Amino acid sequence: MRYILSILTVLFFTSPAFAKDRFLDIQELTTQSGISVWLVEDHSVPVISLKFSFKGAGSFVEPNEKQGLVQLLSNTLDEGAGDLDSHDFQKVLSDNSISLSFSGGRDNFSGSVKTLTTHKDKAFDLLQLALTKPRFDAEPLERMKQANISRIKQSMTQPNWMAARLMNDIAFAGHPYARNSGGTLSSLPKITAEDLRAFIKRELSSERLVIAISGDITATQAILDIDKIFKALPRIKRDQLFLPLKLQNKKSVTLFEQPIPQTIIRISLPGIRQSDGEYYAAKVMNHIFGGGGFGSRLMETIREKEGLTYGIYSGVSQMAMTEIFSISTSTKNETAKQLVSLIKQEASLLKETPITEQELTDAKSYILGSMPLSLTSTNALSSIMISLQLDNLPATYLDTIDQHIQAITIKDVQTVAQRLLNFDNAITIFVGQPKDIAPTQTITKLPNVE
């Protein structure tokens, strides 16, 4: 296995996107109007990927009574702009094989363009038009509202979505993160075209931009194109909106009863930030505990040995204002209590007993070996550059991951397990009809849906 990973890594590092002494040859550029952009050139294929985010322009800044505004904005920006109505705008995209999309998260509003080099100018013109002269015509706006309402109604029948919705409401109680970023059945109809235009004017400022380009474009051309696309945006400086958020309702067990044969289980614990000195140890620990698929301890014990679930996974994740260590799984109603008990047993074992040298070696090999394989397209390259910028990490960050991971010891893994796997701080959600559990609260109606 190590030999295969070594060969793949060697092949990958011969790509033009990689400098001899760097993991990624990221160029940090500044346009004439002062906009920053990161670029990875790769002229091996005639494709360009541009990704950008407006940092701090996510759903957490939308009004409570207009939940889903950012979601709706992401749906309608490419539904007509300038002199092109929805049909004509989409036709130009299709005729030129241009992929243009927008997305709204809790923290940021983002966009993406992927195009052949020969259609670059057309693609960038359409993006500039969408950002500066969107139409928000009545028909596409209403169509997208109804599509989102249908999505919510469909989601209300899905236990996994119910569990995620409940976890957001409970873990982030009293904070905008608790709201439904996809909108509610009552809030979406209230959103108007003027609301969308006002949000763009107020929040989509060039001062918030982070931009990444990868593919068949030179630095000189990228600088010119970025200014052409974005320089007309408003330049509004805002104070930092991201304030640390601690998870709420720790030590809680919430039940949402549903007439289904299996119970969905979600557990959230306080997590760890990427800037934390123990972050790399946490990555290794998570892989061993539940993040490594069929090689993880949770999967080995709870699926393979006990046969209680088809899958169980843990993960380390972060948003701008908080970080979470999460565990997700499902099981028969009759075995929900037993399964949670086994999760806690495996956590205790990891905290109390050092892992083996082989477990450490295998985890390191997987983490480091999978990194190059996840960056084999122009889209992937621009995505990682955006992520680094949003997390306030340097362009050289990837160059040091190998030495950080390799430096992790058995003791480091045990130490971070003792820090993170503290189930006294757990927020636990059950959706189903689990037997013999003792919830601290029972929910009869999903919040932020209707």
MARVOTOR-280658 format. One record per residue (C-alpha): residue in three letters; chain; x, y negated, z negated. Coordinates in pm, whole numbers. Example, Ala and Ser with C-alpha at 12.3 -4.5 7.8 and 13.67 -1.06 7.14 Angstrom:
PT, rest, kette, c1, c2, c3
PT, ala, A, 1230, 450, -780
PT, ser, A, 1367, 106, -714
This chain:
PT, rest, kette, c1, c2, c3
PT, met, A, 0, 0, 0
PT, arg, A, 277, -245, -87
PT, tyr, A, 448, -164, 246
PT, ile, A, 128, -248, 439
PT, leu, A, 87, -576, 250
PT, ser, A, 450, -665, 319
PT, ile, A, 408, -605, 692
PT, leu, A, 89, -810, 705
PT, thr, A, 253, -1092, 513
PT, val, A, 553, -1096, 750
PT, leu, A, 321, -1104, 1054
PT, phe, A, 116, -1381, 901
PT, phe, A, 409, -1602, 815
PT, thr, A, 527, -1602, 1178
PT, ser, A, 220, -1815, 1266
PT, pro, A, 296, -2173, 1378
PT, ala, A, 86, -2293, 1085
PT, phe, A, 364, -2192, 848
PT, ala, A, 699, -2358, 795
PT, lys, A, 999, -2142, 712
PT, asp, A, 1015, -2244, 346
PT, arg, A, 649, -2325, 283
PT, phe, A, 333, -2119, 245
PT, leu, A, 141, -2374, 452
PT, asp, A, 304, -2654, 651
PT, ile, A, 64, -2923, 530
PT, gln, A, 128, -3273, 663
PT, glu, A, -6, -3555, 444
PT, leu, A, -107, -3841, 671
PT, thr, A, -259, -4187, 631
PT, thr, A, -452, -4363, 906
PT, gln, A, -416, -4729, 999
PT, ser, A, -733, -4810, 800
PT, gly, A, -593, -4632, 491
PT, ile, A, -780, -4300, 509
PT, ser, A, -584, -3997, 388
PT, val, A, -592, -3667, 575
PT, trp, A, -414, -3333, 543
PT, leu, A, -318, -3154, 864
PT, val, A, -192, -2808, 955
PT, glu, A, -96, -2789, 1321
PT, asp, A, -140, -2459, 1505
PT, his, A, -128, -2477, 1882
PT, ser, A, -151, -2101, 1939
PT, val, A, -523, -2124, 2020
PT, pro, A, -720, -2421, 2163
PT, val, A, -942, -2466, 1856
PT, ile, A, -972, -2748, 1600
PT, ser, A, -1140, -2729, 1261
PT, leu, A, -1221, -3049, 1071
PT, lys, A, -1364, -3038, 720
PT, phe, A, -1437, -3328, 487
PT, ser, A, -1602, -3399, 153
PT, phe, A, -1734, -3709, -19
PT, lys, A, -1613, -3645, -370
PT, gly, A, -1873, -3718, -635
PT, ala, A, -2162, -3749, -386
PT, gly, A, -2331, -3423, -483
PT, ser, A, -2676, -3351, -617
PT, phe, A, -2582, -3449, -972
PT, val, A, -2619, -3817, -869
PT, glu, A, -2963, -3784, -707
PT, pro, A, -3272, -3901, -902
PT, asn, A, -3443, -3636, -1111
PT, glu, A, -3775, -3693, -934
PT, lys, A, -3602, -3649, -596
PT, gln, A, -3432, -3313, -658
PT, gly, A, -3322, -3169, -325
PT, leu, A, -3237, -3506, -168
PT, val, A, -2876, -3402, -100
PT, gln, A, -2995, -3065, 30
PT, leu, A, -3239, -3234, 267
PT, leu, A, -2973, -3480, 381
PT, ser, A, -2745, -3190, 475
PT, asn, A, -3032, -3035, 676
PT, thr, A, -3124, -3349, 872
PT, leu, A, -2800, -3532, 955
PT, asp, A, -2758, -3319, 1269
PT, glu, A, -3127, -3349, 1366
PT, gly, A, -3080, -3653, 1583
PT, ala, A, -2860, -3964, 1579
PT, gly, A, -2827, -4280, 1783
PT, asp, A, -3009, -4241, 2116
PT, leu, A, -3028, -3862, 2081
PT, asp, A, -3336, -3708, 1923
PT, ser, A, -3322, -3374, 1745
PT, his, A, -3362, -3164, 2061
PT, asp, A, -3104, -3358, 2263
PT, phe, A, -2852, -3372, 1979
PT, gln, A, -2869, -2997, 1926
PT, lys, A, -2850, -2935, 2300
PT, val, A, -2526, -3129, 2333
PT, leu, A, -2380, -2925, 2048
PT, ser, A, -2489, -2599, 2209
PT, asp, A, -2381, -2692, 2563
PT, asn, A, -2031, -2773, 2439
PT, ser, A, -1995, -2481, 2192
PT, ile, A, -1955, -2726, 1903
PT, ser, A, -2028, -2612, 1549
PT, leu, A, -2137, -2907, 1334
PT, ser, A, -2282, -2864, 986
PT, phe, A, -2327, -3042, 654
PT, ser, A, -2366, -2906, 302
PT, gly, A, -2457, -3050, -34
PT, gly, A, -2325, -2908, -359
PT, arg, A, -2363, -3019, -717
PT, asp, A, -2041, -3221, -708
PT, asn, A, -1977, -3320, -346
PT, phe, A, -2134, -3375, -6
PT, ser, A, -1941, -3204, 272
PT, gly, A, -1929, -3154, 646
PT, ser, A, -1755, -2940, 902
PT, val, A, -1683, -2947, 1275
PT, lys, A, -1529, -2666, 1478
PT, thr, A, -1463, -2724, 1845
PT, leu, A, -1254, -2622, 2143
PT, thr, A, -978, -2872, 2208
PT, thr, A, -1132, -2966, 2545
PT, his, A, -1452, -3075, 2369
PT, lys, A, -1282, -3253, 2079
PT, asp, A, -1384, -3605, 2179
PT, lys, A, -1749, -3507, 2224
PT, ala, A, -1751, -3322, 1890
PT, phe, A, -1598, -3611, 1698
PT, asp, A, -1830, -3863, 1866
PT, leu, A, -2133, -3661, 1753
PT, leu, A, -1999, -3642, 1399
PT, gln, A, -1939, -4018, 1390
PT, leu, A, -2289, -4078, 1525
PT, ala, A, -2448, -3846, 1266
PT, leu, A, -2274, -4023, 977
PT, thr, A, -2334, -4380, 1092
PT, lys, A, -2659, -4372, 1295
PT, pro, A, -2874, -4081, 1175
PT, arg, A, -3238, -4098, 1289
PT, phe, A, -3433, -3900, 1027
PT, asp, A, -3730, -3884, 1264
PT, ala, A, -4060, -3774, 1112
PT, glu, A, -4088, -3435, 1286
PT, pro, A, -3747, -3288, 1196
PT, leu, A, -3764, -3438, 847
PT, glu, A, -4099, -3271, 780
PT, arg, A, -3980, -2948, 942
PT, met, A, -3681, -2932, 710
PT, lys, A, -3894, -3011, 405
PT, gln, A, -4122, -2721, 490
PT, ala, A, -3825, -2492, 554
PT, asn, A, -3688, -2572, 209
PT, ile, A, -4027, -2524, 45
PT, ser, A, -4057, -2185, 214
PT, arg, A, -3707, -2096, 95
PT, ile, A, -3798, -2181, -264
PT, lys, A, -4118, -1976, -250
PT, gln, A, -3925, -1682, -110
PT, ser, A, -3654, -1722, -375
PT, met, A, -3918, -1710, -649
PT, thr, A, -3967, -1342, -561
PT, gln, A, -3595, -1259, -595
PT, pro, A, -3478, -1155, -945
PT, asn, A, -3114, -1248, -879
PT, trp, A, -3217, -1602, -785
PT, met, A, -3437, -1621, -1094
PT, ala, A, -3141, -1527, -1313
PT, ala, A, -2916, -1786, -1150
PT, arg, A, -3183, -2057, -1185
PT, leu, A, -3229, -1975, -1553
PT, met, A, -2854, -1970, -1618
PT, asn, A, -2816, -2320, -1472
PT, asp, A, -3102, -2454, -1680
PT, ile, A, -2976, -2300, -2005
PT, ala, A, -2599, -2334, -1969
PT, phe, A, -2623, -2696, -1846
PT, ala, A, -2922, -2808, -2054
PT, gly, A, -2958, -3186, -2065
PT, his, A, -2715, -3240, -1777
PT, pro, A, -2784, -3300, -1405
PT, tyr, A, -2622, -2962, -1328
PT, ala, A, -2934, -2803, -1479
PT, arg, A, -3151, -2942, -1201
PT, asn, A, -3237, -2748, -888
PT, ser, A, -2996, -2871, -623
PT, gly, A, -3215, -2708, -358
PT, gly, A, -3515, -2915, -462
PT, thr, A, -3849, -2828, -614
PT, leu, A, -4193, -2771, -465
PT, ser, A, -4307, -3112, -593
PT, ser, A, -3990, -3318, -539
PT, leu, A, -3918, -3234, -174
PT, pro, A, -4241, -3385, -34
PT, lys, A, -4158, -3714, -209
PT, ile, A, -3826, -3766, -30
PT, thr, A, -3843, -4023, 250
PT, ala, A, -3618, -4123, 536
PT, glu, A, -3545, -4443, 345
PT, asp, A, -3427, -4236, 47
PT, leu, A, -3181, -4057, 274
PT, arg, A, -3053, -4381, 429
PT, ala, A, -3012, -4539, 87
PT, phe, A, -2813, -4239, -37
PT, ile, A, -2576, -4261, 260
PT, lys, A, -2521, -4632, 205
PT, arg, A, -2471, -4587, -169
PT, glu, A, -2275, -4261, -191
PT, leu, A, -2104, -4172, 140
PT, ser, A, -1814, -4411, 102
PT, ser, A, -1478, -4377, 274
PT, glu, A, -1321, -4433, -67
PT, arg, A, -1450, -4089, -169
PT, leu, A, -1333, -3901, 139
PT, val, A, -1104, -3601, 138
PT, ile, A, -1028, -3467, 486
PT, ala, A, -852, -3163, 630
PT, ile, A, -780, -3070, 992
PT, ser, A, -625, -2754, 1125
PT, gly, A, -556, -2625, 1471
PT, asp, A, -463, -2759, 1812
PT, ile, A, -409, -3127, 1737
PT, thr, A, -101, -3341, 1672
PT, ala, A, -50, -3571, 1376
PT, thr, A, -62, -3880, 1600
PT, gln, A, -391, -3776, 1755
PT, ala, A, -542, -3674, 1420
PT, ile, A, -471, -4017, 1272
PT, leu, A, -644, -4187, 1565
PT, asp, A, -945, -3955, 1557
PT, ile, A, -999, -3981, 1182
PT, asp, A, -1011, -4359, 1201
PT, lys, A, -1252, -4341, 1492
PT, ile, A, -1490, -4113, 1299
PT, phe, A, -1479, -4256, 950
PT, lys, A, -1354, -4618, 945
PT, ala, A, -1706, -4762, 992
PT, leu, A, -1828, -4602, 668
PT, pro, A, -1887, -4833, 371
PT, arg, A, -1588, -4882, 141
PT, ile, A, -1731, -4870, -209
PT, lys, A, -1503, -4809, -504
PT, arg, A, -1668, -4633, -796
PT, asp, A, -1552, -4532, -1140
PT, gln, A, -1477, -4165, -1193
PT, leu, A, -1808, -3989, -1247
PT, phe, A, -1672, -3652, -1352
PT, leu, A, -1684, -3615, -1732
PT, pro, A, -1604, -3287, -1911
PT, leu, A, -1912, -3076, -1981
PT, lys, A, -1926, -2800, -2243
PT, leu, A, -2159, -2509, -2187
PT, gln, A, -2479, -2540, -2386
PT, asn, A, -2686, -2282, -2575
PT, lys, A, -2398, -2050, -2653
PT, lys, A, -2491, -1741, -2855
PT, ser, A, -2828, -1733, -2676
PT, val, A, -3012, -1438, -2521
PT, thr, A, -3290, -1536, -2281
PT, leu, A, -3551, -1300, -2139
PT, phe, A, -3764, -1368, -1833
PT, glu, A, -3998, -1074, -1803
PT, gln, A, -4071, -944, -1455
PT, pro, A, -4251, -624, -1350
PT, ile, A, -3948, -467, -1181
PT, pro, A, -3774, -131, -1243
PT, gln, A, -3429, -285, -1293
PT, thr, A, -3303, -561, -1519
PT, ile, A, -3078, -831, -1375
PT, ile, A, -2809, -933, -1624
PT, arg, A, -2602, -1252, -1616
PT, ile, A, -2349, -1348, -1881
PT, ser, A, -2160, -1677, -1892
PT, leu, A, -1869, -1771, -2118
PT, pro, A, -1656, -2087, -2136
PT, gly, A, -1397, -2059, -1859
PT, ile, A, -1061, -2207, -1765
PT, arg, A, -951, -2482, -1526
PT, gln, A, -703, -2435, -1248
PT, ser, A, -478, -2696, -1408
PT, asp, A, -463, -2496, -1734
PT, gly, A, -130, -2332, -1815
PT, glu, A, -301, -1996, -1867
PT, tyr, A, -500, -2005, -1543
PT, tyr, A, -278, -1759, -1356
PT, ala, A, -289, -1514, -1645
PT, ala, A, -668, -1549, -1639
PT, lys, A, -672, -1460, -1267
PT, val, A, -475, -1143, -1337
PT, met, A, -685, -1057, -1641
PT, asn, A, -1009, -1109, -1449
PT, his, A, -893, -880, -1169
PT, ile, A, -825, -603, -1417
PT, phe, A, -1142, -660, -1619
PT, gly, A, -1410, -700, -1353
PT, gly, A, -1291, -899, -1054
PT, gly, A, -1108, -620, -875
PT, gly, A, -1408, -428, -743
PT, phe, A, -1376, -53, -769
PT, gly, A, -1035, -84, -932
PT, ser, A, -1161, -290, -1225
PT, arg, A, -1227, -156, -1573
PT, leu, A, -1593, -260, -1577
PT, met, A, -1662, -78, -1252
PT, glu, A, -1466, 230, -1356
PT, thr, A, -1643, 263, -1690
PT, ile, A, -1996, 141, -1622
PT, arg, A, -2048, 265, -1268
PT, glu, A, -1808, 553, -1215
PT, lys, A, -1809, 712, -1561
PT, glu, A, -2151, 619, -1699
PT, gly, A, -2348, 574, -1377
PT, leu, A, -2542, 276, -1514
PT, thr, A, -2514, 40, -1217
PT, tyr, A, -2430, 13, -849
PT, gly, A, -2203, -283, -912
PT, ile, A, -2066, -507, -1185
PT, tyr, A, -1837, -804, -1136
PT, ser, A, -1666, -1078, -1332
PT, gly, A, -1533, -1407, -1202
PT, val, A, -1347, -1725, -1290
PT, ser, A, -1505, -2036, -1138
PT, gln, A, -1507, -2410, -1191
PT, met, A, -1704, -2716, -1097
PT, ala, A, -1589, -3073, -1132
PT, met, A, -1714, -3106, -1489
PT, thr, A, -1706, -2754, -1629
PT, glu, A, -1565, -2406, -1587
PT, ile, A, -1721, -2064, -1637
PT, phe, A, -1620, -1703, -1686
PT, ser, A, -1915, -1499, -1561
PT, ile, A, -2030, -1138, -1546
PT, ser, A, -2312, -1016, -1324
PT, thr, A, -2477, -677, -1288
PT, ser, A, -2809, -489, -1292
PT, thr, A, -2932, -161, -1434
PT, lys, A, -3245, 34, -1520
PT, asn, A, -3462, -135, -1781
PT, glu, A, -3395, 153, -2018
PT, thr, A, -3016, 110, -2007
PT, ala, A, -2977, -270, -2020
PT, lys, A, -2885, -274, -2387
PT, gln, A, -2634, 8, -2342
PT, leu, A, -2471, -162, -2045
PT, val, A, -2417, -490, -2231
PT, ser, A, -2269, -295, -2521
PT, leu, A, -2020, -129, -2283
PT, ile, A, -1919, -468, -2140
PT, lys, A, -1836, -586, -2490
PT, gln, A, -1646, -265, -2564
PT, glu, A, -1431, -309, -2254
PT, ala, A, -1368, -670, -2350
PT, ser, A, -1262, -566, -2700
PT, leu, A, -1029, -302, -2557
PT, leu, A, -865, -558, -2330
PT, lys, A, -817, -796, -2622
PT, glu, A, -689, -539, -2869
PT, thr, A, -478, -306, -2654
PT, pro, A, -210, -415, -2404
PT, ile, A, -276, -325, -2041
PT, thr, A, -44, -81, -1864
PT, glu, A, 251, -187, -1653
PT, gln, A, 83, -24, -1353
PT, glu, A, -234, -229, -1402
PT, leu, A, -27, -547, -1413
PT, thr, A, 170, -454, -1101
PT, asp, A, -141, -356, -904
PT, ala, A, -324, -676, -997
PT, lys, A, -31, -896, -896
PT, ser, A, 11, -709, -566
PT, tyr, A, -356, -746, -478
PT, ile, A, -379, -1116, -565
PT, leu, A, -64, -1210, -377
PT, gly, A, -129, -972, -87
PT, ser, A, -483, -1096, -29
PT, met, A, -384, -1462, -9
PT, pro, A, -233, -1460, 341
PT, leu, A, -512, -1238, 470
PT, ser, A, -768, -1499, 362
PT, leu, A, -605, -1768, 579
PT, thr, A, -616, -1619, 926
PT, ser, A, -838, -1876, 1099
PT, thr, A, -848, -2250, 1156
PT, asn, A, -1164, -2268, 943
PT, ala, A, -992, -2093, 653
PT, leu, A, -692, -2325, 674
PT, ser, A, -900, -2642, 663
PT, ser, A, -1114, -2496, 383
PT, ile, A, -817, -2427, 156
PT, met, A, -683, -2778, 216
PT, ile, A, -1017, -2932, 118
PT, ser, A, -1032, -2716, -195
PT, leu, A, -684, -2823, -303
PT, gln, A, -772, -3190, -265
PT, leu, A, -1104, -3159, -448
PT, asp, A, -922, -2987, -736
PT, asn, A, -658, -3265, -742
PT, leu, A, -381, -3017, -658
PT, pro, A, -71, -3107, -452
PT, ala, A, -12, -2997, -94
PT, thr, A, 276, -2785, -224
PT, tyr, A, 52, -2591, -466
PT, leu, A, 44, -2274, -255
PT, asp, A, 424, -2266, -242
PT, thr, A, 444, -2194, -615
PT, ile, A, 165, -1938, -663
PT, asp, A, 392, -1640, -606
PT, gln, A, 635, -1736, -881
PT, his, A, 350, -1818, -1122
PT, ile, A, 175, -1485, -1066
PT, gln, A, 497, -1285, -1079
PT, ala, A, 586, -1449, -1412
PT, ile, A, 271, -1319, -1585
PT, thr, A, 343, -1061, -1855
PT, ile, A, 134, -797, -2030
PT, lys, A, 128, -1023, -2335
PT, asp, A, 1, -1317, -2127
PT, val, A, -293, -1108, -2008
PT, gln, A, -382, -1000, -2361
PT, thr, A, -355, -1357, -2490
PT, val, A, -588, -1504, -2229
PT, ala, A, -831, -1215, -2277
PT, gln, A, -849, -1299, -2646
PT, arg, A, -920, -1660, -2551
PT, leu, A, -1184, -1606, -2282
PT, leu, A, -1360, -1278, -2368
PT, asn, A, -1527, -1412, -2680
PT, phe, A, -1886, -1290, -2665
PT, asp, A, -1979, -1494, -2971
PT, asn, A, -1993, -1780, -2717
PT, ala, A, -2194, -1587, -2458
PT, ile, A, -2503, -1710, -2276
PT, thr, A, -2695, -1400, -2167
PT, ile, A, -2986, -1384, -1923
PT, phe, A, -3214, -1082, -1870
PT, val, A, -3465, -1077, -1585
PT, gly, A, -3686, -769, -1587
PT, gln, A, -3832, -550, -1861
PT, pro, A, -3525, -446, -2063
PT, lys, A, -3584, -210, -2353
PT, asp, A, -3480, -272, -2713
PT, ile, A, -3314, -611, -2674
PT, ala, A, -3371, -898, -2914
PT, pro, A, -3392, -1226, -2716
PT, thr, A, -3347, -1558, -2891
PT, gln, A, -3601, -1699, -2647
PT, thr, A, -3849, -1567, -2391
PT, ile, A, -3922, -1778, -2082
PT, thr, A, -4259, -1748, -1911
PT, lys, A, -4204, -2007, -1635
PT, leu, A, -3896, -2088, -1432
PT, pro, A, -3773, -2446, -1484
PT, asn, A, -3709, -2692, -1202
PT, val, A, -3896, -2492, -941
PT, glu, A, -4245, -2633, -916
